[in-house]
């Protein structure tokens, strides 16, 4: 019973299929299961949307086209035409985070974006990718990124360490922002839900609070996917244009 009322119990990783390889625990967990579910849902949406390819789009096609146009415009506005090769990556990141956030809003589900290990893995991948792209595209000129053009050389000993620390902190800030917002929101929902039955007839008050917070969480679920994606676009822009 204590676990049922613990607002943090919903974030517990549970093993579904034990897998041990060479002493390494590679078990299939509830987190992995919902990642697979998210990929399946996104894939189903894309497949259903292109089956008919009607001139007047149906619901599925319209939804897919809106998502496609939204990310394409975001990438073009942020990076320019040079960002087109990165569209599949950016679109995949947005849909994976968005569906992970939205699936987590359903009862008895698991929100994998509320785990720092997951969000940091995605952020670290983006960080490494944009760094490799920047070095491959600009060579040694990449390191001029840490000393912006026009800055007096006398400021270099102070500015360069600050810029390096700021650059290296990108995966941390990118991952913590998503993880913290999703974890805090789901914790608040669990706490409010715990007051409904004990308060009896007065439980209508926390129910109203649950409805309001749930609506806010749906908005935050979308906003956090948007923020993660727009920051990815900004990092790609820095790598491509080096400014």
C-alpha positions, 0 to 999 in steps of 0.5 A: 500500500505504501508503494501505491501512495508513493508519488515516485513509485511510478518512475521505478524501472521494472524488469519485464524480460531478464537478459544478461549478457557477459555479466551485463544486465541488458534486461527488457524493462518497462521503459524499453517497452514504452520506447518500443510502443512509441516507435510503433505508434509513430510508425503506424501514424506515418504508414497510415498517413501515406496509404491513401495519399489523397488530394483531400487529406484524411485525419491521419494524413492531415496529422502527419502533414502537420507534423512534417510541415511543423518540423520542416519550417522549424528547421528551415527557419533555424538553420536555413536550406543547409538544414534539410539533410538533418530533417529525418533526425530532427523529425525523429527526435521530435516525434520520439519525445512527443509520443513518449510524453503523451503516452506517459499521460495515459493511466498505468503507463510509463514516461521514459522521458522522466528518466535522466538516463534516457534524456541524457542519452538523447542529448549526448547523441545530439551533442556528439553529432553536431560536434562531429559535423562542425569539425568535419565541415570547418576543420580547425576553424571549429575552435574559433567558435569559442572566441567569437569574431570581434572580441578583443584578444585580451578577453580570450583568457577569460572568454574561452574557458566560459565558452568551453564550459557553456558548450560542454554543458549543452547535453546537461541542460538539454537533458535535465530540462526535459527530465525535470519537467516531466518528472515534476508534473507526473509527481504533482499529478500523483500527489493530487490523486492521493488526496481524492479518496481520503477527503471523501466528498471534499475530494472533488477539489483535488479532482478539479485540480487533477483536471487542470494540472492534466491539461497543463501537463498535456501542454507541457508535454508538447512544449518540452518536445518542441524545446528539445527539438528547437534547441537541437536545431539551434545546435545544428545551426551553430555546427553548420554556420559556426556562429 
